[in-house]
Amino acid sequence: MAKRIYYHLLFWMAYIYSQVYMEYVWIHHYYPNNTDFEIFLKASAAEYVLLFVRVPMVYFSFYVSDRFINKQSDYLKGSLILIGTLLLATVFYRVIVVYYALPRIYLVDEYEAIFVTERVVRAFLDVSFLNAAANGIRLYRHRIKMKEYELTLVKQKAEAELSLLKSQINPHFLFNTLNNIYGLALKKSDQTAPVVHKLSELMRFLLYESERKSISIADELKIIDDYIELETLRYSDRLKIIISKDVDDYSANITPLLLLPLVENAFKHGASESRKEAFITIDVKLKNGDFYFAISNSIELEEEKNEKGIGLKNVKRQLELVYKEYSFNLNEEKNVFKVILQIKLTTNAV
């Protein structure tokens, strides 16, 4: 509210200053025996007196005729109200000039009629210009606010959608891991406690850390390592995993859970559907903010394109929401499915 009042005062100060200056230039030659300061006072007094017409006219236009148009959606009536307001303001303008400004401020003894065509036109143009300028500034600020509001809504929608995408990890993973833990517990295996710990760390990450806008590359890769370790419990020796990392800055930030769906997809549509030996290879590189992630997995069975694409579409949508510069390519040939992701990490979109 205080900021709004400040802008209104700033507008009126700028308007009055310009009007006083123009009036001073206009009347200067009529008072050769007066000092510049005296003439300036006359111009100032006349313009300040006319504020009694100008200010009510502007705010009536703001809060009455404008709201009438918005509420009634009747632009003809709204326009007639506006024109009526300007005409009424013109009459009051002339009344103040004739009966107060001329005799009391400018000390003019000669009587001047109110409805002198030239004077009336000048007064009408004066109030019309003021009204147009004030409403123009108001509409411009309103448009900026609406633009900011729209951008806020778009950002909130993107963040909500991103949060939903991050939460869509395959529930079968949790089910399979719990089954594996149950099997280890029955065998009283020493691996039971470490596996439970890794699962709890993964679930903590999914519940809390994924809500952050970004995390370090180190944290993102750690969660992938934990995920892989949990998944490989049920594959024994028939799954070969090769991971290569060449990262120059493990503290660099990346959006959470961007890579995990790619790894999950490799297990779901590769190792889990393979009846023979399977493999997954992961290549991670980061140099000067250029991030590279490639993952390949063996495939045997014909799969429906739409089923395979669910997790990958998730990743693609996250990229669209978060980054401006990236490439996301899929390639399938000779029973090998490969995903190559490249991101300029410094080009955040949100």
URFEN-V901700 format. One record per residue. SS is DSSP state (A for helix, B for strand, O for the rest). PHI is phi as a letter, one per 30 degrees, with the letter a starting at -180 (NA if undefined). Layout:
((SS/PHI) (SS/PHI))
//
This chain:
((O/NA) (A/d) (A/d) (A/d) (A/d) (A/e) (A/d) (A/d) (A/d) (A/d) (A/d) (A/d) (A/d) (A/d) (A/d) (A/d) (A/d) (A/d) (A/d) (A/d) (A/d) (A/d) (A/d) (A/d) (A/d) (A/d) (A/c) (A/e) (A/d) (A/d) (O/b) (O/d) (O/c) (O/c) (O/d) (A/e) (A/d) (A/d) (A/d) (A/d) (A/d) (A/d) (A/d) (A/d) (A/d) (A/d) (A/d) (A/d) (A/d) (O/d) (A/d) (A/d) (A/c) (A/d) (A/d) (A/e) (A/d) (A/d) (A/d) (A/d) (A/d) (A/d) (A/c) (A/c) (A/d) (A/d) (A/d) (A/d) (A/d) (A/d) (A/d) (A/d) (O/h) (O/c) (A/d) (A/d) (A/d) (A/d) (A/d) (A/d) (A/d) (A/d) (A/d) (A/d) (A/d) (A/d) (A/d) (A/d) (A/d) (A/d) (A/d) (A/d) (A/e) (A/d) (A/d) (A/d) (A/d) (A/d) (A/c) (A/b) (A/d) (A/d) (A/d) (A/c) (A/c) (O/c) (O/h) (O/c) (O/d) (O/d) (O/d) (O/b) (O/d) (O/d) (O/c) (O/c) (A/e) (A/d) (A/d) (A/d) (A/d) (A/d) (A/d) (A/d) (A/d) (A/d) (A/d) (A/d) (A/d) (A/d) (A/d) (A/d) (A/d) (A/d) (A/d) (A/d) (A/d) (A/d) (A/d) (A/d) (A/d) (A/d) (A/d) (A/d) (A/d) (A/d) (A/d) (A/d) (A/d) (A/d) (A/d) (A/d) (A/d) (A/d) (A/d) (A/d) (A/d) (A/d) (A/d) (A/d) (A/d) (A/d) (A/d) (A/d) (A/d) (A/d) (O/d) (O/c) (O/d) (O/d) (A/d) (A/d) (A/d) (A/d) (A/d) (A/d) (A/d) (A/d) (A/d) (A/d) (A/d) (A/d) (A/d) (A/d) (A/d) (A/d) (O/d) (O/h) (O/d) (O/d) (A/d) (A/e) (A/d) (A/e) (A/d) (A/d) (A/d) (A/d) (A/d) (A/d) (A/d) (A/d) (A/d) (A/d) (A/d) (A/d) (A/d) (O/c) (A/d) (A/d) (A/d) (O/d) (O/d) (O/a) (B/b) (B/d) (A/e) (A/e) (A/d) (A/d) (A/d) (A/d) (A/d) (A/d) (A/d) (A/d) (A/d) (A/d) (A/d) (A/d) (A/d) (A/d) (A/e) (A/c) (O/c) (O/h) (O/c) (O/d) (B/b) (B/c) (B/b) (B/b) (B/b) (B/b) (B/b) (B/b) (B/c) (O/d) (O/a) (O/d) (O/d) (O/d) (B/c) (B/b) (O/d) (O/d) (O/h) (O/d) (O/c) (A/e) (A/d) (A/d) (A/d) (A/e) (A/d) (A/d) (A/d) (A/d) (A/c) (O/c) (A/d) (A/d) (A/c) (O/c) (O/c) (O/c) (O/d) (B/b) (B/b) (B/b) (B/b) (B/b) (B/b) (B/c) (B/b) (B/b) (B/b) (O/h) (O/i) (B/c) (B/c) (B/b) (B/b) (B/b) (B/b) (B/b) (B/b) (B/d) (O/b) (O/b) (O/c) (O/d) (O/c) (O/d) (A/d) (A/d) (A/d) (A/d) (A/d) (A/e) (A/d) (A/d) (A/d) (A/e) (A/d) (A/d) (A/d) (A/d) (A/d) (A/d) (A/d) (A/c) (B/c) (O/c) (O/c) (B/a) (B/b) (B/b) (B/b) (B/c) (B/b) (B/b) (B/a) (O/h) (O/i) (B/b) (B/c) (B/b) (B/b) (B/b) (B/c) (B/b) (B/b) (B/d) (O/d) (O/d) (O/c) (B/d) (O/c) (O/b))
//
